[in-house]
Amino acid sequence: MIALTLVAGLLARWAMPHWVFDWIGSTAAICTTLSFLPQLMRVWRRKSARDISLVMFLLFSFGVSCWLVYGIGIGSGPITAANAVTLALALAILALKLRYDRRQ
């Protein structure tokens, strides 16, 4: 945490161009959004989501929904797009969990 604060302070002092922060934010959004694909593919291939926490994904999906509304509210395309895709992937995993858990 201290390291992140120091890095943020250094970046702010350097007066980096706005596009640098847009690039960093977009890279973070792509990485965190795409991180759900391996989990979704695993659940789909195995036809099982037994190890996935229902409560965690419900809370996560609610949080991502809030971020989506926030992004829309402030007119941020990157926040809106990243959270729309993340929400779709999280809800797909959640739907598969509910579907496959009923079978077992």
Rosetta blueprint (number, residue, H / E / L):
1 M L
2 I H
3 A H
4 L H
5 T H
6 L H
7 V H
8 A H
9 G H
10 L H
11 L H
12 A H
13 R H
14 W L
15 A L
16 M L
17 P L
18 H H
19 W H
20 V H
21 F H
22 D H
23 W H
24 I H
25 G H
26 S H
27 T H
28 A H
29 A H
30 I H
31 C H
32 T H
33 T H
34 L H
35 S L
36 F H
37 L H
38 P H
39 Q H
40 L H
41 M H
42 R H
43 V H
44 W H
45 R H
46 R H
47 K L
48 S L
49 A L
50 R L
51 D L
52 I L
53 S L
54 L H
55 V H
56 M H
57 F H
58 L H
59 L H
60 F H
61 S H
62 F H
63 G H
64 V H
65 S H
66 C H
67 W H
68 L H
69 V H
70 Y H
71 G H
72 I H
73 G H
74 I H
75 G L
76 S L
77 G H
78 P H
79 I H
80 T H
81 A H
82 A H
83 N H
84 A H
85 V H
86 T H
87 L H
88 A H
89 L H
90 A H
91 L H
92 A H
93 I H
94 L H
95 A H
96 L H
97 K H
98 L H
99 R H
100 Y H
101 D H
102 R H
103 R H
104 Q L
